[in-house]
Amino acid sequence: RLDEASLDEMLAEPARGQFSSRSLAMACEQTPNPAQELLELLRDVVRQDRLDARSARLIGRCRVASVPAAQLAAEAGIETQSLRRQRQRAEARFAAAVAEVA
C-alpha cells in the first residue's frame, strides 16, 4: 500500500506520466504483493489457532515458494497424491478460517 508521502510525490511529478525511478521504487517497495499477503494471512490464522503450522508451511511452500508436490512428498516419505490431498484439506481449512474472520 502506498503511503501518503509517496503518493503525493508521484502525483507532483511531471504530468506527462513519467515518474522518477525513486518514486516507482518506493511505490513497489510499499505495495504488498500477493505472496506477502498470503504469508501474512497464513501467519495470522496460525496465531489464532485456526490452522496448524505444518499445514501453513505446506501451503506456503507449494503456493508461494513453488516447491513441487513431488519434492515435498519425497521429503515427507509419502506418495505425491497423498501430499496433494493434504494440501487441499489444508487449503480448505485455511479458506474456512479466513472466511470466519471476514
Distance bins in CASP14 RR format, pairs under 12 A and 6 or more apart:
PFRMAT RR
TARGET T0000
AUTHOR 0000-0000-0000
RMODE 2
METHOD distances of the structure
MODEL  1
1 7 0 0 0 0 1 0 0 0 0 0 0
1 26 0 0 0 0 0 1 0 0 0 0 0
1 27 0 0 0 0 1 0 0 0 0 0 0
1 28 0 0 0 0 0 1 0 0 0 0 0
1 29 0 0 0 0 0 1 0 0 0 0 0
1 30 1 0 0 1 0 0 0 0 0 0 0
1 31 1 0 0 1 0 0 0 0 0 0 0
1 32 1 0 0 1 0 0 0 0 0 0 0
1 33 0 0 0 0 0 1 0 0 0 0 0
1 36 0 0 0 0 0 1 0 0 0 0 0
1 37 0 0 0 0 0 1 0 0 0 0 0
2 8 0 0 0 0 1 0 0 0 0 0 0
2 9 0 0 0 0 1 0 0 0 0 0 0
2 10 1 0 0 1 0 0 0 0 0 0 0
2 11 0 0 0 0 0 1 0 0 0 0 0
2 19 0 0 0 0 0 1 0 0 0 0 0
2 23 0 0 0 0 1 0 0 0 0 0 0
2 24 0 0 0 0 0 1 0 0 0 0 0
2 26 0 0 0 0 1 0 0 0 0 0 0
2 27 1 0 1 0 0 0 0 0 0 0 0
2 28 0 0 0 0 1 0 0 0 0 0 0
2 29 0 0 0 0 1 0 0 0 0 0 0
2 30 1 0 1 0 0 0 0 0 0 0 0
2 31 1 0 0 1 0 0 0 0 0 0 0
2 32 0 0 0 0 0 1 0 0 0 0 0
3 9 0 0 0 0 1 0 0 0 0 0 0
3 10 0 0 0 0 0 1 0 0 0 0 0
3 23 0 0 0 0 0 1 0 0 0 0 0
3 26 0 0 0 0 1 0 0 0 0 0 0
3 27 0 0 0 0 1 0 0 0 0 0 0
3 29 0 0 0 0 0 1 0 0 0 0 0
3 30 1 0 1 0 0 0 0 0 0 0 0
3 31 0 0 0 0 0 1 0 0 0 0 0
4 10 0 0 0 0 0 1 0 0 0 0 0
4 11 0 0 0 0 0 1 0 0 0 0 0
4 26 0 0 0 0 0 1 0 0 0 0 0
4 30 0 0 0 0 0 1 0 0 0 0 0
5 11 0 0 0 0 0 1 0 0 0 0 0
5 12 0 0 0 0 0 1 0 0 0 0 0
5 23 0 0 0 0 0 1 0 0 0 0 0
5 26 0 0 0 0 1 0 0 0 0 0 0
5 27 0 0 0 0 0 1 0 0 0 0 0
5 30 0 0 0 0 1 0 0 0 0 0 0
6 12 0 0 0 0 0 1 0 0 0 0 0
6 13 0 0 0 0 0 1 0 0 0 0 0
6 19 0 0 0 0 0 1 0 0 0 0 0
6 20 0 0 0 0 0 1 0 0 0 0 0
6 22 0 0 0 0 1 0 0 0 0 0 0
6 23 1 0 0 1 0 0 0 0 0 0 0
6 24 0 0 0 0 1 0 0 0 0 0 0
6 25 0 0 0 0 1 0 0 0 0 0 0
6 26 1 0 1 0 0 0 0 0 0 0 0
6 27 1 0 1 0 0 0 0 0 0 0 0
6 28 0 0 0 0 0 1 0 0 0 0 0
6 29 0 0 0 0 1 0 0 0 0 0 0
6 30 1 0 0 1 0 0 0 0 0 0 0
6 31 0 0 0 0 1 0 0 0 0 0 0
7 13 0 0 0 0 0 1 0 0 0 0 0
7 19 0 0 0 0 0 1 0 0 0 0 0
7 23 0 0 0 0 1 0 0 0 0 0 0
7 26 0 0 0 0 1 0 0 0 0 0 0
7 27 0 0 0 0 1 0 0 0 0 0 0
7 30 0 0 0 0 1 0 0 0 0 0 0
7 31 0 0 0 0 0 1 0 0 0 0 0
8 23 0 0 0 0 1 0 0 0 0 0 0
8 26 0 0 0 0 0 1 0 0 0 0 0
8 27 0 0 0 0 0 1 0 0 0 0 0
9 19 0 0 0 0 1 0 0 0 0 0 0
9 20 0 0 0 0 1 0 0 0 0 0 0
9 22 0 0 0 0 1 0 0 0 0 0 0
9 23 1 0 1 0 0 0 0 0 0 0 0
9 24 0 0 0 0 0 1 0 0 0 0 0
9 25 0 0 0 0 0 1 0 0 0 0 0
9 26 1 0 0 1 0 0 0 0 0 0 0
9 27 0 0 0 0 1 0 0 0 0 0 0
9 30 0 0 0 0 0 1 0 0 0 0 0
10 17 0 0 0 0 1 0 0 0 0 0 0
10 18 0 0 0 0 0 1 0 0 0 0 0
10 19 1 0 1 0 0 0 0 0 0 0 0
10 20 0 0 0 0 1 0 0 0 0 0 0
10 21 0 0 0 0 0 1 0 0 0 0 0
10 22 0 0 0 0 1 0 0 0 0 0 0
10 23 1 0 1 0 0 0 0 0 0 0 0
10 24 0 0 0 0 1 0 0 0 0 0 0
10 25 0 0 0 0 0 1 0 0 0 0 0
10 26 0 0 0 0 1 0 0 0 0 0 0
10 27 1 0 0 1 0 0 0 0 0 0 0
10 28 0 0 0 0 0 1 0 0 0 0 0
10 30 0 0 0 0 0 1 0 0 0 0 0
10 31 0 0 0 0 0 1 0 0 0 0 0
11 17 0 0 0 0 0 1 0 0 0 0 0
11 19 0 0 0 0 1 0 0 0 0 0 0
11 23 0 0 0 0 1 0 0 0 0 0 0
11 27 0 0 0 0 0 1 0 0 0 0 0
12 19 0 0 0 0 0 1 0 0 0 0 0
12 20 0 0 0 0 0 1 0 0 0 0 0
12 23 0 0 0 0 1 0 0 0 0 0 0
13 19 1 0 1 0 0 0 0 0 0 0 0
13 20 1 0 0 1 0 0 0 0 0 0 0
13 21 0 0 0 0 0 1 0 0 0 0 0
13 22 0 0 0 0 1 0 0 0 0 0 0
13 23 1 0 0 1 0 0 0 0 0 0 0
13 24 0 0 0 0 1 0 0 0 0 0 0
13 26 0 0 0 0 0 1 0 0 0 0 0
13 27 0 0 0 0 0 1 0 0 0 0 0
14 20 0 0 0 0 1 0 0 0 0 0 0
14 23 0 0 0 0 0 1 0 0 0 0 0
17 23 0 0 0 0 0 1 0 0 0 0 0
17 24 0 0 0 0 0 1 0 0 0 0 0
18 24 0 0 0 0 1 0 0 0 0 0 0
19 25 0 0 0 0 1 0 0 0 0 0 0
19 26 0 0 0 0 1 0 0 0 0 0 0
19 27 1 0 0 1 0 0 0 0 0 0 0
19 28 0 0 0 0 0 1 0 0 0 0 0
20 26 0 0 0 0 1 0 0 0 0 0 0
20 27 0 0 0 0 0 1 0 0 0 0 0
21 27 0 0 0 0 0 1 0 0 0 0 0
21 28 0 0 0 0 0 1 0 0 0 0 0
22 28 0 0 0 0 0 1 0 0 0 0 0
22 29 0 0 0 0 0 1 0 0 0 0 0
23 29 0 0 0 0 0 1 0 0 0 0 0
23 30 0 0 0 0 0 1 0 0 0 0 0
24 30 0 0 0 0 0 1 0 0 0 0 0
24 31 0 0 0 0 0 1 0 0 0 0 0
25 31 0 0 0 0 0 1 0 0 0 0 0
28 36 0 0 0 0 0 1 0 0 0 0 0
29 36 0 0 0 0 0 1 0 0 0 0 0
30 36 0 0 0 0 0 1 0 0 0 0 0
31 37 0 0 0 0 0 1 0 0 0 0 0
32 38 0 0 0 0 1 0 0 0 0 0 0
32 39 0 0 0 0 1 0 0 0 0 0 0
32 40 1 0 0 1 0 0 0 0 0 0 0
32 41 0 0 0 0 0 1 0 0 0 0 0
33 39 0 0 0 0 1 0 0 0 0 0 0
33 40 0 0 0 0 0 1 0 0 0 0 0
33 64 0 0 0 0 0 1 0 0 0 0 0
34 40 0 0 0 0 0 1 0 0 0 0 0
34 41 0 0 0 0 0 1 0 0 0 0 0
34 63 0 0 0 0 1 0 0 0 0 0 0
34 64 0 0 0 0 1 0 0 0 0 0 0
35 41 0 0 0 0 0 1 0 0 0 0 0
35 42 0 0 0 0 0 1 0 0 0 0 0
35 59 0 0 0 0 0 1 0 0 0 0 0
35 60 0 0 0 0 1 0 0 0 0 0 0
35 63 0 0 0 0 1 0 0 0 0 0 0
35 64 1 0 1 0 0 0 0 0 0 0 0
35 65 0 0 0 0 1 0 0 0 0 0 0
35 66 0 0 0 0 1 0 0 0 0 0 0
36 42 0 0 0 0 0 1 0 0 0 0 0
36 43 0 0 0 0 0 1 0 0 0 0 0
36 60 0 0 0 0 0 1 0 0 0 0 0
36 64 0 0 0 0 1 0 0 0 0 0 0
37 43 0 0 0 0 0 1 0 0 0 0 0
37 44 0 0 0 0 0 1 0 0 0 0 0
37 63 0 0 0 0 0 1 0 0 0 0 0
37 64 0 0 0 0 0 1 0 0 0 0 0
37 98 0 0 0 0 0 1 0 0 0 0 0
38 44 0 0 0 0 0 1 0 0 0 0 0
38 45 0 0 0 0 0 1 0 0 0 0 0
38 56 0 0 0 0 0 1 0 0 0 0 0
38 59 1 0 0 1 0 0 0 0 0 0 0
38 60 1 0 0 1 0 0 0 0 0 0 0
38 61 0 0 0 0 0 1 0 0 0 0 0
38 62 0 0 0 0 0 1 0 0 0 0 0
38 63 1 0 0 1 0 0 0 0 0 0 0
38 64 1 0 0 1 0 0 0 0 0 0 0
38 65 0 0 0 0 0 1 0 0 0 0 0
38 91 0 0 0 0 0 1 0 0 0 0 0
38 94 0 0 0 0 1 0 0 0 0 0 0
38 95 0 0 0 0 0 1 0 0 0 0 0
38 98 0 0 0 0 0 1 0 0 0 0 0
39 45 0 0 0 0 0 1 0 0 0 0 0
39 46 0 0 0 0 0 1 0 0 0 0 0
39 56 0 0 0 0 1 0 0 0 0 0 0
39 57 0 0 0 0 0 1 0 0 0 0 0
39 59 0 0 0 0 1 0 0 0 0 0 0
39 60 1 0 0 1 0 0 0 0 0 0 0
39 61 0 0 0 0 0 1 0 0 0 0 0
39 63 0 0 0 0 1 0 0 0 0 0 0
39 64 1 0 0 1 0 0 0 0 0 0 0
39 65 0 0 0 0 1 0 0 0 0 0 0
39 94 0 0 0 0 0 1 0 0 0 0 0
40 46 0 0 0 0 0 1 0 0 0 0 0
40 47 0 0 0 0 0 1 0 0 0 0 0
40 56 0 0 0 0 0 1 0 0 0 0 0
40 60 0 0 0 0 0 1 0 0 0 0 0
40 64 0 0 0 0 0 1 0 0 0 0 0
40 98 0 0 0 0 0 1 0 0 0 0 0
41 47 0 0 0 0 0 1 0 0 0 0 0
41 48 0 0 0 0 0 1 0 0 0 0 0
41 50 0 0 0 0 0 1 0 0 0 0 0
41 51 0 0 0 0 1 0 0 0 0 0 0
41 56 0 0 0 0 1 0 0 0 0 0 0
41 59 0 0 0 0 1 0 0 0 0 0 0
41 60 0 0 0 0 0 1 0 0 0 0 0
41 63 0 0 0 0 0 1 0 0 0 0 0
41 64 0 0 0 0 0 1 0 0 0 0 0
41 91 0 0 0 0 0 1 0 0 0 0 0
41 94 1 0 0 1 0 0 0 0 0 0 0
41 95 0 0 0 0 0 1 0 0 0 0 0
41 97 0 0 0 0 1 0 0 0 0 0 0
41 98 1 0 0 1 0 0 0 0 0 0 0
41 99 0 0 0 0 0 1 0 0 0 0 0
41 101 0 0 0 0 1 0 0 0 0 0 0
41 102 0 0 0 0 0 1 0 0 0 0 0
42 48 0 0 0 0 0 1 0 0 0 0 0
42 50 0 0 0 0 0 1 0 0 0 0 0
42 51 1 0 0 1 0 0 0 0 0 0 0
42 52 0 0 0 0 0 1 0 0 0 0 0
42 53 0 0 0 0 1 0 0 0 0 0 0
42 54 0 0 0 0 0 1 0 0 0 0 0
42 55 0 0 0 0 1 0 0 0 0 0 0
42 56 1 0 1 0 0 0 0 0 0 0 0
42 57 0 0 0 0 1 0 0 0 0 0 0
42 58 0 0 0 0 0 1 0 0 0 0 0
42 59 1 0 0 1 0 0 0 0 0 0 0
42 60 1 0 0 1 0 0 0 0 0 0 0
42 61 0 0 0 0 0 1 0 0 0 0 0
42 62 0 0 0 0 0 1 0 0 0 0 0
42 63 0 0 0 0 1 0 0 0 0 0 0
42 64 0 0 0 0 1 0 0 0 0 0 0
42 90 0 0 0 0 1 0 0 0 0 0 0
42 91 0 0 0 0 0 1 0 0 0 0 0
42 93 0 0 0 0 0 1 0 0 0 0 0
42 94 1 0 0 1 0 0 0 0 0 0 0
42 95 0 0 0 0 0 1 0 0 0 0 0
42 97 0 0 0 0 1 0 0 0 0 0 0
42 98 0 0 0 0 1 0 0 0 0 0 0
43 50 0 0 0 0 0 1 0 0 0 0 0
43 51 0 0 0 0 0 1 0 0 0 0 0
43 53 0 0 0 0 1 0 0 0 0 0 0
43 56 1 0 0 1 0 0 0 0 0 0 0
43 57 0 0 0 0 0 1 0 0 0 0 0
43 59 0 0 0 0 0 1 0 0 0 0 0
43 60 0 0 0 0 0 1 0 0 0 0 0
43 64 0 0 0 0 0 1 0 0 0 0 0
43 94 0 0 0 0 0 1 0 0 0 0 0
44 50 0 0 0 0 1 0 0 0 0 0 0
44 51 0 0 0 0 1 0 0 0 0 0 0
44 56 0 0 0 0 1 0 0 0 0 0 0
44 94 0 0 0 0 0 1 0 0 0 0 0
44 97 0 0 0 0 1 0 0 0 0 0 0
44 98 0 0 0 0 1 0 0 0 0 0 0
44 100 0 0 0 0 0 1 0 0 0 0 0
44 101 0 0 0 0 1 0 0 0 0 0 0
44 102 0 0 0 0 0 1 0 0 0 0 0
45 51 1 0 1 0 0 0 0 0 0 0 0
45 52 0 0 0 0 1 0 0 0 0 0 0
45 53 0 0 0 0 0 1 0 0 0 0 0
45 55 0 0 0 0 1 0 0 0 0 0 0
45 56 1 0 0 1 0 0 0 0 0 0 0
45 59 0 0 0 0 1 0 0 0 0 0 0
45 60 0 0 0 0 0 1 0 0 0 0 0
45 90 0 0 0 0 0 1 0 0 0 0 0
45 91 0 0 0 0 0 1 0 0 0 0 0
45 93 0 0 0 0 1 0 0 0 0 0 0
45 94 1 0 0 1 0 0 0 0 0 0 0
45 95 0 0 0 0 1 0 0 0 0 0 0
45 96 0 0 0 0 1 0 0 0 0 0 0
45 97 1 0 1 0 0 0 0 0 0 0 0
45 98 1 0 0 1 0 0 0 0 0 0 0
45 99 0 0 0 0 0 1 0 0 0 0 0
45 100 0 0 0 0 1 0 0 0 0 0 0
45 101 0 0 0 0 1 0 0 0 0 0 0
45 102 0 0 0 0 0 1 0 0 0 0 0
46 52 1 0 0 1 0 0 0 0 0 0 0
46 53 1 0 1 0 0 0 0 0 0 0 0
46 54 0 0 0 0 1 0 0 0 0 0 0
46 55 0 0 0 0 1 0 0 0 0 0 0
46 56 1 0 1 0 0 0 0 0 0 0 0
46 57 0 0 0 0 1 0 0 0 0 0 0
46 58 0 0 0 0 0 1 0 0 0 0 0
46 59 0 0 0 0 0 1 0 0 0 0 0
46 60 0 0 0 0 0 1 0 0 0 0 0
46 90 0 0 0 0 0 1 0 0 0 0 0
46 93 0 0 0 0 0 1 0 0 0 0 0
46 94 0 0 0 0 1 0 0 0 0 0 0
46 97 0 0 0 0 1 0 0 0 0 0 0
47 53 0 0 0 0 1 0 0 0 0 0 0
47 56 0 0 0 0 0 1 0 0 0 0 0
47 97 0 0 0 0 0 1 0 0 0 0 0
47 101 0 0 0 0 0 1 0 0 0 0 0
48 56 0 0 0 0 0 1 0 0 0 0 0
48 94 0 0 0 0 0 1 0 0 0 0 0
48 97 1 0 0 1 0 0 0 0 0 0 0
48 98 0 0 0 0 0 1 0 0 0 0 0
48 100 0 0 0 0 1 0 0 0 0 0 0
48 101 1 0 0 1 0 0 0 0 0 0 0
49 55 0 0 0 0 0 1 0 0 0 0 0
49 56 0 0 0 0 0 1 0 0 0 0 0
49 93 0 0 0 0 0 1 0 0 0 0 0
49 97 0 0 0 0 1 0 0 0 0 0 0
50 56 0 0 0 0 1 0 0 0 0 0 0
50 90 0 0 0 0 0 1 0 0 0 0 0
50 93 1 0 0 1 0 0 0 0 0 0 0
50 94 0 0 0 0 1 0 0 0 0 0 0
50 95 0 0 0 0 0 1 0 0 0 0 0
50 96 0 0 0 0 1 0 0 0 0 0 0
50 97 1 1 0 0 0 0 0 0 0 0 0
50 98 0 0 0 0 1 0 0 0 0 0 0
50 99 0 0 0 0 0 1 0 0 0 0 0
50 100 1 0 0 1 0 0 0 0 0 0 0
50 101 0 0 0 0 1 0 0 0 0 0 0
51 57 0 0 0 0 0 1 0 0 0 0 0
51 58 0 0 0 0 0 1 0 0 0 0 0
51 59 0 0 0 0 1 0 0 0 0 0 0
51 60 0 0 0 0 0 1 0 0 0 0 0
51 89 0 0 0 0 0 1 0 0 0 0 0
51 90 1 0 0 1 0 0 0 0 0 0 0
51 91 0 0 0 0 1 0 0 0 0 0 0
51 92 0 0 0 0 0 1 0 0 0 0 0
51 93 1 0 1 0 0 0 0 0 0 0 0
51 94 1 0 1 0 0 0 0 0 0 0 0
51 95 0 0 0 0 0 1 0 0 0 0 0
51 96 0 0 0 0 1 0 0 0 0 0 0
51 97 1 0 1 0 0 0 0 0 0 0 0
51 98 0 0 0 0 1 0 0 0 0 0 0
51 100 0 0 0 0 0 1 0 0 0 0 0
51 101 0 0 0 0 0 1 0 0 0 0 0
52 58 0 0 0 0 1 0 0 0 0 0 0
52 59 0 0 0 0 0 1 0 0 0 0 0
52 86 0 0 0 0 0 1 0 0 0 0 0
52 89 0 0 0 0 0 1 0 0 0 0 0
52 90 0 0 0 0 1 0 0 0 0 0 0
52 93 0 0 0 0 1 0 0 0 0 0 0
52 94 0 0 0 0 0 1 0 0 0 0 0
52 97 0 0 0 0 0 1 0 0 0 0 0
53 59 0 0 0 0 0 1 0 0 0 0 0
53 60 0 0 0 0 0 1 0 0 0 0 0
53 90 0 0 0 0 0 1 0 0 0 0 0
54 60 0 0 0 0 0 1 0 0 0 0 0
54 61 0 0 0 0 0 1 0 0 0 0 0
54 72 0 0 0 0 0 1 0 0 0 0 0
54 76 0 0 0 0 1 0 0 0 0 0 0
54 83 0 0 0 0 0 1 0 0 0 0 0
54 86 0 0 0 0 1 0 0 0 0 0 0
54 87 0 0 0 0 0 1 0 0 0 0 0
54 89 0 0 0 0 0 1 0 0 0 0 0
54 90 0 0 0 0 1 0 0 0 0 0 0
54 93 0 0 0 0 0 1 0 0 0 0 0
55 61 0 0 0 0 0 1 0 0 0 0 0
55 62 0 0 0 0 0 1 0 0 0 0 0
55 83 0 0 0 0 0 1 0 0 0 0 0
55 86 1 0 0 1 0 0 0 0 0 0 0
55 87 0 0 0 0 1 0 0 0 0 0 0
55 88 0 0 0 0 0 1 0 0 0 0 0
55 89 1 0 0 1 0 0 0 0 0 0 0
55 90 1 1 0 0 0 0 0 0 0 0 0
55 91 0 0 0 0 1 0 0 0 0 0 0
55 92 0 0 0 0 0 1 0 0 0 0 0
55 93 1 0 0 1 0 0 0 0 0 0 0
55 94 1 0 0 1 0 0 0 0 0 0 0
55 95 0 0 0 0 0 1 0 0 0 0 0
55 96 0 0 0 0 0 1 0 0 0 0 0
55 97 0 0 0 0 0 1 0 0 0 0 0
56 62 0 0 0 0 0 1 0 0 0 0 0
56 63 0 0 0 0 0 1 0 0 0 0 0
56 64 0 0 0 0 0 1 0 0 0 0 0
56 87 0 0 0 0 0 1 0 0 0 0 0
56 90 1 0 0 1 0 0 0 0 0 0 0
56 91 0 0 0 0 0 1 0 0 0 0 0
56 93 0 0 0 0 1 0 0 0 0 0 0
56 94 1 0 0 1 0 0 0 0 0 0 0
56 97 0 0 0 0 0 1 0 0 0 0 0
56 98 0 0 0 0 0 1 0 0 0 0 0
57 63 0 0 0 0 0 1 0 0 0 0 0
57 64 0 0 0 0 0 1 0 0 0 0 0
57 65 0 0 0 0 1 0 0 0 0 0 0
57 67 0 0 0 0 0 1 0 0 0 0 0
57 72 0 0 0 0 1 0 0 0 0 0 0
57 75 0 0 0 0 0 1 0 0 0 0 0
57 76 0 0 0 0 0 1 0 0 0 0 0
57 86 0 0 0 0 0 1 0 0 0 0 0
57 87 0 0 0 0 0 1 0 0 0 0 0
57 90 0 0 0 0 1 0 0 0 0 0 0
57 94 0 0 0 0 0 1 0 0 0 0 0
58 64 0 0 0 0 0 1 0 0 0 0 0
58 65 0 0 0 0 0 1 0 0 0 0 0
58 67 0 0 0 0 1 0 0 0 0 0 0
58 69 0 0 0 0 1 0 0 0 0 0 0
58 72 1 0 0 1 0 0 0 0 0 0 0
58 73 0 0 0 0 0 1 0 0 0 0 0
58 75 0 0 0 0 0 1 0 0 0 0 0
58 76 0 0 0 0 1 0 0 0 0 0 0
58 78 0 0 0 0 0 1 0 0 0 0 0
58 82 0 0 0 0 0 1 0 0 0 0 0
58 83 1 0 0 1 0 0 0 0 0 0 0
58 84 0 0 0 0 0 1 0 0 0 0 0
58 85 0 0 0 0 0 1 0 0 0 0 0
58 86 1 0 0 1 0 0 0 0 0 0 0
58 87 1 0 1 0 0 0 0 0 0 0 0
58 88 0 0 0 0 0 1 0 0 0 0 0
58 89 0 0 0 0 1 0 0 0 0 0 0
58 90 1 0 1 0 0 0 0 0 0 0 0
58 91 0 0 0 0 1 0 0 0 0 0 0
58 93 0 0 0 0 0 1 0 0 0 0 0
58 94 0 0 0 0 1 0 0 0 0 0 0
59 65 0 0 0 0 0 1 0 0 0 0 0
59 67 0 0 0 0 0 1 0 0 0 0 0
59 69 0 0 0 0 0 1 0 0 0 0 0
59 72 0 0 0 0 0 1 0 0 0 0 0
59 83 0 0 0 0 0 1 0 0 0 0 0
59 86 0 0 0 0 0 1 0 0 0 0 0
59 87 1 0 0 1 0 0 0 0 0 0 0
59 88 0 0 0 0 0 1 0 0 0 0 0
59 89 0 0 0 0 0 1 0 0 0 0 0
59 90 1 0 1 0 0 0 0 0 0 0 0
59 91 1 0 0 1 0 0 0 0 0 0 0
59 92 0 0 0 0 0 1 0 0 0 0 0
59 93 0 0 0 0 1 0 0 0 0 0 0
59 94 1 0 0 1 0 0 0 0 0 0 0
59 95 0 0 0 0 0 1 0 0 0 0 0
59 97 0 0 0 0 0 1 0 0 0 0 0
59 98 0 0 0 0 0 1 0 0 0 0 0
60 66 0 0 0 0 1 0 0 0 0 0 0
60 67 0 0 0 0 1 0 0 0 0 0 0
60 72 0 0 0 0 0 1 0 0 0 0 0
60 87 0 0 0 0 1 0 0 0 0 0 0
60 90 0 0 0 0 1 0 0 0 0 0 0
60 91 0 0 0 0 0 1 0 0 0 0 0
60 94 0 0 0 0 1 0 0 0 0 0 0
61 67 1 0 1 0 0 0 0 0 0 0 0
61 68 0 0 0 0 1 0 0 0 0 0 0
61 69 0 0 0 0 1 0 0 0 0 0 0
61 71 0 0 0 0 1 0 0 0 0 0 0
61 72 1 0 0 1 0 0 0 0 0 0 0
61 73 0 0 0 0 0 1 0 0 0 0 0
61 75 0 0 0 0 1 0 0 0 0 0 0
61 76 0 0 0 0 0 1 0 0 0 0 0
61 83 0 0 0 0 0 1 0 0 0 0 0
61 86 0 0 0 0 0 1 0 0 0 0 0
61 87 0 0 0 0 1 0 0 0 0 0 0
61 90 0 0 0 0 0 1 0 0 0 0 0
62 68 0 0 0 0 1 0 0 0 0 0 0
62 69 1 0 0 1 0 0 0 0 0 0 0
62 70 0 0 0 0 0 1 0 0 0 0 0
62 71 0 0 0 0 0 1 0 0 0 0 0
62 72 1 0 0 1 0 0 0 0 0 0 0
62 73 0 0 0 0 0 1 0 0 0 0 0
62 80 0 0 0 0 0 1 0 0 0 0 0
62 83 0 0 0 0 1 0 0 0 0 0 0
62 84 0 0 0 0 1 0 0 0 0 0 0
62 86 0 0 0 0 0 1 0 0 0 0 0
62 87 1 0 1 0 0 0 0 0 0 0 0
62 88 0 0 0 0 0 1 0 0 0 0 0
62 90 0 0 0 0 1 0 0 0 0 0 0
62 91 0 0 0 0 1 0 0 0 0 0 0
62 94 0 0 0 0 0 1 0 0 0 0 0
63 69 0 0 0 0 0 1 0 0 0 0 0
63 72 0 0 0 0 0 1 0 0 0 0 0
63 87 0 0 0 0 1 0 0 0 0 0 0
63 88 0 0 0 0 0 1 0 0 0 0 0
63 90 0 0 0 0 0 1 0 0 0 0 0
63 91 0 0 0 0 1 0 0 0 0 0 0
63 94 0 0 0 0 0 1 0 0 0 0 0
65 71 0 0 0 0 0 1 0 0 0 0 0
65 72 0 0 0 0 1 0 0 0 0 0 0
66 72 0 0 0 0 0 1 0 0 0 0 0
67 73 0 0 0 0 0 1 0 0 0 0 0
67 74 0 0 0 0 0 1 0 0 0 0 0
67 75 0 0 0 0 1 0 0 0 0 0 0
67 76 0 0 0 0 0 1 0 0 0 0 0
67 83 0 0 0 0 0 1 0 0 0 0 0
67 87 0 0 0 0 0 1 0 0 0 0 0
68 74 0 0 0 0 1 0 0 0 0 0 0
68 75 0 0 0 0 0 1 0 0 0 0 0
68 80 0 0 0 0 1 0 0 0 0 0 0
68 83 0 0 0 0 1 0 0 0 0 0 0
68 84 0 0 0 0 0 1 0 0 0 0 0
68 87 0 0 0 0 0 1 0 0 0 0 0
69 75 0 0 0 0 0 1 0 0 0 0 0
69 76 0 0 0 0 0 1 0 0 0 0 0
69 78 0 0 0 0 0 1 0 0 0 0 0
69 79 0 0 0 0 0 1 0 0 0 0 0
69 80 1 0 1 0 0 0 0 0 0 0 0
69 81 0 0 0 0 1 0 0 0 0 0 0
69 82 0 0 0 0 1 0 0 0 0 0 0
69 83 1 0 1 0 0 0 0 0 0 0 0
69 84 1 0 1 0 0 0 0 0 0 0 0
69 85 0 0 0 0 0 1 0 0 0 0 0
69 86 0 0 0 0 1 0 0 0 0 0 0
69 87 1 0 0 1 0 0 0 0 0 0 0
69 88 0 0 0 0 0 1 0 0 0 0 0
70 76 0 0 0 0 0 1 0 0 0 0 0
70 77 0 0 0 0 0 1 0 0 0 0 0
70 78 0 0 0 0 0 1 0 0 0 0 0
70 79 0 0 0 0 1 0 0 0 0 0 0
70 80 1 0 1 0 0 0 0 0 0 0 0
70 81 0 0 0 0 0 1 0 0 0 0 0
70 82 0 0 0 0 0 1 0 0 0 0 0
70 83 0 0 0 0 1 0 0 0 0 0 0
70 84 0 0 0 0 1 0 0 0 0 0 0
71 77 0 0 0 0 0 1 0 0 0 0 0
71 78 0 0 0 0 0 1 0 0 0 0 0
71 80 0 0 0 0 1 0 0 0 0 0 0
71 83 0 0 0 0 1 0 0 0 0 0 0
72 78 0 0 0 0 1 0 0 0 0 0 0
72 79 0 0 0 0 0 1 0 0 0 0 0
72 80 0 0 0 0 1 0 0 0 0 0 0
72 82 0 0 0 0 0 1 0 0 0 0 0
72 83 1 0 1 0 0 0 0 0 0 0 0
72 84 0 0 0 0 1 0 0 0 0 0 0
72 86 0 0 0 0 1 0 0 0 0 0 0
72 87 0 0 0 0 1 0 0 0 0 0 0
72 90 0 0 0 0 0 1 0 0 0 0 0
73 79 1 0 0 1 0 0 0 0 0 0 0
73 80 1 0 1 0 0 0 0 0 0 0 0
73 81 0 0 0 0 1 0 0 0 0 0 0
73 82 1 0 0 1 0 0 0 0 0 0 0
73 83 1 1 0 0 0 0 0 0 0 0 0
73 84 0 0 0 0 1 0 0 0 0 0 0
73 85 0 0 0 0 0 1 0 0 0 0 0
73 86 0 0 0 0 1 0 0 0 0 0 0
73 87 0 0 0 0 0 1 0 0 0 0 0
74 80 0 0 0 0 1 0 0 0 0 0 0
74 82 0 0 0 0 0 1 0 0 0 0 0
74 83 0 0 0 0 1 0 0 0 0 0 0
75 83 0 0 0 0 1 0 0 0 0 0 0
76 82 0 0 0 0 1 0 0 0 0 0 0
76 83 1 0 0 1 0 0 0 0 0 0 0
76 84 0 0 0 0 0 1 0 0 0 0 0
76 86 0 0 0 0 1 0 0 0 0 0 0
76 87 0 0 0 0 0 1 0 0 0 0 0
77 83 0 0 0 0 1 0 0 0 0 0 0
77 86 0 0 0 0 0 1 0 0 0 0 0
78 84 0 0 0 0 0 1 0 0 0 0 0
78 85 0 0 0 0 1 0 0 0 0 0 0
78 86 0 0 0 0 1 0 0 0 0 0 0
78 87 0 0 0 0 0 1 0 0 0 0 0
79 85 0 0 0 0 1 0 0 0 0 0 0
79 86 0 0 0 0 0 1 0 0 0 0 0
80 86 0 0 0 0 0 1 0 0 0 0 0
80 87 0 0 0 0 0 1 0 0 0 0 0
81 87 0 0 0 0 0 1 0 0 0 0 0
81 88 0 0 0 0 0 1 0 0 0 0 0
82 88 0 0 0 0 0 1 0 0 0 0 0
82 89 0 0 0 0 0 1 0 0 0 0 0
83 89 0 0 0 0 0 1 0 0 0 0 0
83 90 0 0 0 0 0 1 0 0 0 0 0
84 90 0 0 0 0 0 1 0 0 0 0 0
84 91 0 0 0 0 0 1 0 0 0 0 0
85 91 0 0 0 0 0 1 0 0 0 0 0
85 92 0 0 0 0 0 1 0 0 0 0 0
86 92 0 0 0 0 0 1 0 0 0 0 0
86 93 0 0 0 0 0 1 0 0 0 0 0
87 93 0 0 0 0 0 1 0 0 0 0 0
87 94 0 0 0 0 0 1 0 0 0 0 0
88 94 0 0 0 0 0 1 0 0 0 0 0
88 95 0 0 0 0 0 1 0 0 0 0 0
89 95 0 0 0 0 0 1 0 0 0 0 0
89 96 0 0 0 0 0 1 0 0 0 0 0
90 96 0 0 0 0 0 1 0 0 0 0 0
90 97 0 0 0 0 0 1 0 0 0 0 0
91 97 0 0 0 0 0 1 0 0 0 0 0
91 98 0 0 0 0 0 1 0 0 0 0 0
92 98 0 0 0 0 0 1 0 0 0 0 0
92 99 0 0 0 0 0 1 0 0 0 0 0
93 99 0 0 0 0 0 1 0 0 0 0 0
93 100 0 0 0 0 0 1 0 0 0 0 0
94 100 0 0 0 0 0 1 0 0 0 0 0
94 101 0 0 0 0 0 1 0 0 0 0 0
95 101 0 0 0 0 0 1 0 0 0 0 0
95 102 0 0 0 0 0 1 0 0 0 0 0
96 102 0 0 0 0 0 1 0 0 0 0 0
END
